[in-house]
Amino acid sequence: MILFPGAEVLCRRNFERERVNAEIRPKKSGLTVTFRGDCCTVRNETEKPRILQSVRFRIPTENAWDSQLGDSLRELVSFRKNFPFVSFFNFGETLLTGTPIREVLWDGMWTSLLLMVPIFFGELIAGIVLAMLSAVFRNSWVDRCIMVLSVAGMSISYLVLIIFCQWLFGYYWNLFPVWGWDDWRNLALPVIVGILSGTGGGVRFYRTVFLNEIGKPYLRTALAKGDSPFRVYFGHLLKNAAIPILTRASTVLPFLFTGSLLLESFFGIPGLGFRGVDALNSSDLQTLKALVILSAFLFVFINLLTDLAYAWVDPRVRPK
C-alpha cells in the first residue's frame, strides 16, 4: 500500500485497529517503512531515527513514563529551559491544515464567547423576568400564557427552530444573513435562536424556585413594612433564590468557551463548536482530544468557582 507524504499517522491508525501489514512510501523523501506484526523496518538509514521516534509507542520502553501515558501528560504540561519555563496544551498541529492546535483553541474560544455570552445573559434575564411574573401572578392568565409558551419552546427541536428562523428571518424577510462571519449582523440571528431555545426551560426552573420562596414570612414582613413590590421580589426574593439560579447557570458556563455545535455549524461561525465538528469529520483525533480535555478542565474549574460563590451570595453557607 503506497500512500501520500505524511500518511504515517493514518497508516498507524489502520494498523492499530486492524493489525494489517502496510508499507509507506512518501513520494519525495524516498524512504520506505514496512509494518509486519509488531515490528517496524525502515529502509533508509538517514530517516531511520525520525521514523523510529514517530512509532516509539510500538517499541518496548524501559519505564512507564516513556510511553503514550508520558506523551499525554507532556501534552498537558511540559517544562522548558528558557522563559516562560512551562508550556501548556501542547497537542501539536491539526491534521489537515498543520495549524498549531493551541492557536486553533485560542482563536475559536473568543469567537464562541462572542456568540455564547449574549445568549447566556439573554436566557438568564428573560428566564428570571418571565418566571418572576409567572410566580407573582400565579394561576392567572399571565401565568398560563407564560407556561404555555415555555413548554412550547422546550418541545420544539433545536434543529427545527434553527431552520425555521433561517427561512423566516434570513430568506423570507431578508433581515439577517444566515451564513458567514463578517459583522455583528451574522451574530444577531444565532443569538435570537439560542435565546428562544433556552428560555423555556429556564422559566420553568426559576418559577419553581420562586414559588418555594414567595410564601415565606420575610416577604410578607417586607410587604407589611411598605416596601415596593419591585424591591420585595427583585431584591429580597431574588437574593434568597440566588443559590439555585447560580447552580443552573454554572452548568451552562463551560459551553460559553466551547461553543454550540449546531449553531456554529448551521451559521458558519468559526468557533470551537464548528472546529470540533470539522475535526470529527476529518478524523483529527488530536484536535478532538484537545477539545475534550479543555471542556473537562473548564467544567471542573467553573464548578469550583461556583462552590466558592455560594458563600458570597448566601452568608448562611459560610463556615463559622
Secondary structure as UniProt FT lines:
FT   TURN            5..7
FT   HELIX           8..18
FT   STRAND          22..24
FT   TURN            27..29
FT   STRAND          33..36
FT   TURN            37..38
FT   STRAND          39..42
FT   HELIX           45..47
FT   HELIX           48..54
FT   HELIX           56..58
FT   TURN            64..65
FT   HELIX           68..76
FT   STRAND          77..79
FT   TURN            83..84
FT   STRAND          86..88
FT   TURN            95..97
FT   HELIX           101..136
FT   TURN            137..139
FT   HELIX           141..155
FT   HELIX           158..165
FT   HELIX           166..172
FT   HELIX           185..214
FT   HELIX           217..224
FT   TURN            225..226
FT   HELIX           229..231
FT   HELIX           232..237
FT   HELIX           238..240
FT   HELIX           242..258
FT   HELIX           261..267
FT   HELIX           272..281
FT   TURN            282..283
FT   HELIX           285..313
FT   HELIX           315..317
//
